């Protein structure tokens, strides 16, 4: 996964809200490297397209008919 890597010191020099907006809009992940060697990955959530509207209908009583006990 490509993206920028910032040290904790570099992160201190820029506003966090701008970094988060950049990740959310651009989609490019950012890795924050901590002094102990640990890393934190920040990834934006993808925006999903709305589901299409389909033509059709559901008959009245479909659920009752489906779950009705078989008496025969």
C-alpha distances in whole Angstrom, upper triangle without the diagonal:
4,7,10,11,15,18,20,23,21,20,24,25,23,24,22,23,21,18,18,19,17,14,16,17,14,11,9,8,10,10,14,15,19,22,22,18,17,14,13,10,12,10,13,15,15,19,20,23,26,28,31,34,36,40,42,44,44,48,50,50,47,46,50,50,47,48,52,54,55,59,60
4,7,9,13,16,19,21,18,18,22,22,21,22,20,21,20,16,17,18,15,13,15,16,13,11,7,7,9,10,13,15,18,21,22,19,18,14,14,11,12,11,13,16,16,19,21,24,28,30,32,36,38,41,44,46,46,50,52,53,50,49,53,53,50,51,55,57,58,62,63
4,7,10,13,16,18,15,15,19,19,17,18,17,18,16,13,14,15,12,10,13,14,11,9,6,5,6,7,11,13,16,19,21,18,17,13,12,10,10,10,12,15,16,19,21,24,28,30,33,36,39,42,45,46,47,51,53,53,51,50,53,54,51,52,56,58,60,63,65
4,7,10,13,14,12,12,15,15,14,16,15,16,14,11,13,14,11,10,14,15,12,11,8,7,5,6,9,11,14,17,19,16,15,12,12,10,10,11,13,17,18,21,24,27,30,33,35,39,41,45,48,49,50,54,55,56,54,52,56,57,54,55,59,61,62,66,68
4,7,10,12,10,10,14,14,14,16,14,17,16,12,14,16,14,12,16,17,15,14,11,9,6,5,6,7,11,13,15,12,12,9,10,9,10,12,15,19,20,24,27,30,33,35,38,42,44,48,50,51,52,56,57,58,55,54,57,58,56,56,60,62,63,67,69
4,6,8,6,6,10,11,11,13,12,15,14,11,13,16,14,13,17,18,17,16,13,11,7,6,5,6,9,11,14,12,12,10,10,10,11,14,16,20,22,25,28,31,34,37,40,43,46,50,52,53,54,57,59,59,57,55,59,60,57,58,62,63,65,69,71
4,5,5,6,9,10,11,14,13,17,16,13,16,19,17,16,20,22,20,20,17,14,10,8,6,5,6,8,11,10,10,9,10,12,13,16,19,23,25,28,31,34,37,40,43,46,49,53,55,56,56,60,61,61,59,57,61,62,59,60,63,65,67,71,72
4,5,5,6,9,10,12,12,15,16,13,15,18,17,17,20,22,21,21,18,16,12,10,6,6,6,7,10,11,11,10,10,12,13,17,19,23,26,28,32,35,38,40,44,47,49,53,55,56,56,60,61,61,59,57,60,62,59,59,63,64,67,70,72
4,5,5,7,10,12,13,16,16,14,17,20,19,19,22,24,23,23,20,18,14,13,10,9,9,9,13,13,14,13,14,16,16,20,22,26,28,31,34,37,40,43,46,49,52,56,58,59,59,63,64,64,62,60,64,65,63,63,66,68,70,74,76
4,5,5,7,10,11,14,14,11,15,17,16,16,19,21,20,20,17,16,12,12,9,10,11,12,15,15,15,14,14,15,15,18,20,24,26,29,32,35,38,41,44,47,50,53,56,57,57,61,62,63,61,59,63,64,61,62,65,67,70,73,75
4,5,6,8,8,11,11,9,11,14,13,14,17,18,18,18,16,14,11,10,8,9,10,12,15,15,15,13,12,13,13,16,17,21,23,26,29,32,35,38,41,44,47,51,53,54,54,58,59,59,58,56,59,61,58,59,62,64,67,70,72
4,6,7,8,12,12,11,14,16,16,17,19,21,21,22,20,18,14,14,11,12,12,13,16,17,17,15,15,16,16,19,20,24,26,29,32,35,38,41,44,47,50,53,56,56,57,60,61,62,60,58,61,63,61,61,64,66,69,72,74
4,7,9,12,12,11,14,16,15,17,20,21,20,22,20,19,15,15,13,14,15,16,19,19,20,18,17,18,17,20,21,25,27,29,33,36,38,41,44,47,50,54,56,57,58,62,62,63,61,60,63,65,63,63,66,69,71,74,76
4,6,9,8,8,11,12,12,14,16,17,17,19,17,16,13,15,13,15,16,18,21,21,20,18,17,17,15,18,18,22,24,26,30,32,35,38,41,44,47,50,53,54,55,58,59,60,58,57,60,62,60,60,64,66,68,72,74
4,6,6,7,9,10,11,13,15,16,17,18,17,17,14,16,14,17,17,20,23,23,21,19,17,17,15,17,17,20,23,24,28,30,33,36,39,41,45,48,51,52,52,56,56,57,56,54,58,60,57,58,61,64,66,69,72
4,5,5,6,9,10,11,12,14,15,16,15,14,12,13,12,15,16,18,21,21,19,17,14,14,12,14,14,17,20,21,25,28,30,33,36,39,42,46,48,49,49,53,54,54,53,51,54,56,54,54,58,60,63,66,68
4,5,5,6,9,10,11,12,14,15,15,15,13,16,15,18,19,22,24,24,22,19,16,16,13,14,13,16,18,19,23,26,27,31,34,36,40,43,45,46,47,50,51,52,50,49,52,54,52,52,56,58,61,64,66
4,5,5,6,9,10,11,12,14,14,14,12,15,15,18,20,23,25,24,23,20,17,16,13,14,13,16,18,19,23,25,28,31,34,36,40,43,46,47,48,51,52,53,52,51,54,56,54,54,58,60,63,66,68
4,5,5,6,9,10,10,11,11,10,9,11,11,15,17,20,22,21,19,16,14,13,10,11,11,14,16,18,22,25,27,30,33,36,39,43,45,47,47,51,52,53,51,50,53,55,53,53,57,59,61,65,67
4,5,5,6,9,10,10,11,10,9,12,12,16,18,21,23,22,20,17,13,12,8,9,8,11,14,15,19,22,24,27,30,33,36,40,42,43,44,47,48,49,47,46,50,51,49,49,53,55,58,61,63
4,5,5,6,8,10,11,11,12,15,16,19,21,25,27,25,23,20,17,15,11,11,9,12,13,14,18,20,22,26,29,31,35,38,41,42,43,46,47,49,47,46,49,51,49,49,53,56,58,61,63
4,5,5,6,8,8,9,10,13,14,18,20,24,26,24,23,19,16,14,11,10,9,12,13,15,18,21,23,27,29,32,36,39,42,43,44,48,49,50,48,48,51,53,50,51,55,57,59,63,65
4,6,5,5,6,6,7,11,13,16,19,22,24,22,20,16,14,11,8,7,6,9,11,13,16,19,22,25,28,31,34,38,40,41,42,46,47,48,46,45,49,50,48,48,52,54,56,60,62
4,6,6,8,9,11,14,16,20,22,25,27,25,23,19,16,13,10,8,5,7,8,10,13,16,19,22,25,28,31,34,37,38,39,43,44,45,43,42,46,47,45,46,49,52,54,57,59
4,6,8,11,13,16,18,22,24,28,30,28,26,22,19,16,13,11,8,10,9,10,14,16,18,22,24,27,30,34,37,38,39,43,45,46,44,43,47,48,46,47,51,53,55,59,61
4,5,9,11,14,17,20,23,27,28,26,24,21,18,15,12,10,8,11,10,12,15,17,20,23,26,29,32,35,38,40,41,45,47,48,46,45,49,50,48,49,52,55,57,60,62
4,6,9,13,16,19,22,26,27,24,22,19,16,13,10,7,6,8,8,10,13,16,19,22,24,28,30,34,37,38,39,43,45,46,44,43,46,47,45,46,50,52,54,57,59
4,7,10,13,16,20,23,24,22,20,16,14,11,9,7,8,11,11,14,17,19,23,25,28,31,34,37,40,42,43,46,48,49,47,46,49,50,48,49,52,55,56,60,61
4,7,10,13,16,20,21,18,16,12,10,7,6,5,7,10,12,15,18,21,24,26,29,33,35,39,41,43,43,47,49,49,47,46,49,50,48,48,52,54,56,59,61
4,7,10,13,16,18,15,14,10,8,6,5,7,9,13,15,18,21,24,27,30,33,36,39,42,45,46,47,50,52,52,50,49,52,53,51,51,55,57,59,62,64
4,6,10,13,14,12,10,6,6,4,6,9,12,15,18,21,24,27,30,32,36,39,41,45,47,48,49,52,53,54,51,50,53,55,52,52,56,57,59,63,65
4,6,10,12,10,8,6,5,6,8,11,14,18,20,23,26,30,33,35,38,41,44,48,50,51,51,54,56,56,54,52,55,57,54,54,58,59,61,65,67
4,7,8,6,6,5,7,9,11,15,18,21,24,27,30,33,36,38,42,45,47,51,53,54,54,57,59,59,56,55,58,59,56,56,60,61,64,67,69
4,6,6,5,6,8,11,13,17,20,23,26,29,32,36,38,40,44,47,49,53,55,56,56,59,60,60,58,56,59,60,57,57,61,62,64,68,70
4,5,7,9,12,15,17,21,24,27,30,33,36,39,42,44,48,51,53,57,59,59,59,63,64,63,61,59,62,64,61,61,64,66,68,71,73
4,6,9,12,15,18,21,25,27,30,34,36,40,43,45,48,51,53,57,59,59,59,62,63,63,60,58,61,63,60,59,63,64,66,70,72
4,6,10,13,16,19,23,26,28,32,34,38,40,42,46,49,51,55,56,57,57,60,62,61,59,57,60,61,58,58,62,63,65,68,70
4,7,10,13,17,20,23,25,29,31,35,37,39,43,46,48,52,53,54,54,57,58,58,55,53,56,58,55,54,58,59,61,65,66
4,7,10,13,16,19,22,25,28,31,34,36,39,42,45,48,50,51,51,54,55,55,53,51,54,56,53,52,56,58,60,63,65
4,7,10,13,16,19,22,25,28,31,33,36,39,42,45,47,48,48,51,52,52,50,48,51,53,50,50,54,55,57,61,63
4,6,10,13,15,19,21,25,28,30,33,36,38,42,44,45,45,49,50,50,48,46,49,51,48,48,52,53,55,59,61
4,7,10,13,16,19,22,25,27,31,34,36,40,42,43,43,47,48,48,46,44,48,49,47,47,51,52,55,58,60
4,7,9,12,15,19,21,24,27,30,33,36,39,40,40,44,45,45,43,42,45,47,44,44,48,50,52,56,57
4,6,9,12,16,18,21,24,27,30,34,36,37,38,41,43,43,41,40,44,45,42,43,47,49,51,55,56
4,6,9,13,15,18,21,24,27,30,32,33,34,38,39,40,37,36,40,41,39,39,43,45,47,51,53
4,6,10,13,15,18,21,24,28,30,31,32,36,37,38,36,35,39,40,38,39,42,45,47,50,52
4,7,9,12,15,18,21,25,27,29,30,34,35,36,34,34,37,38,36,37,41,44,46,49,51
4,6,9,12,15,18,21,24,25,26,30,32,33,31,30,34,35,33,34,38,41,42,46,47
4,6,9,12,15,19,21,23,25,28,30,32,30,30,34,34,32,34,37,40,42,46,47
4,6,9,12,16,18,20,21,25,27,29,27,27,31,31,30,32,35,38,40,43,44
4,7,9,13,15,17,18,22,24,26,24,24,28,28,26,28,32,35,36,40,41
4,6,10,13,15,17,21,23,25,23,24,28,28,26,29,32,35,36,40,41
4,7,10,12,14,18,20,22,21,22,25,26,25,27,30,33,35,38,39
4,6,9,12,15,18,20,18,20,24,23,22,25,28,31,32,35,36
4,7,10,13,16,19,17,20,23,22,22,25,27,31,31,34,35
4,7,10,13,16,14,17,19,19,19,22,24,27,28,31,31
4,6,9,12,11,14,16,16,16,19,21,24,25,28,29
4,7,9,7,10,12,12,12,15,17,21,22,25,26
4,6,6,9,11,10,11,14,15,19,20,22,23
4,6,8,9,9,11,14,14,18,19,21,23
4,5,5,6,9,10,10,14,16,18,20
4,6,5,6,9,10,14,15,18,19
4,5,5,6,8,12,14,17,19
4,5,5,6,9,12,14,17
4,6,5,9,10,12,14
4,6,9,10,13,15
4,6,9,12,14
4,6,9,11
4,6,9
4,6
4
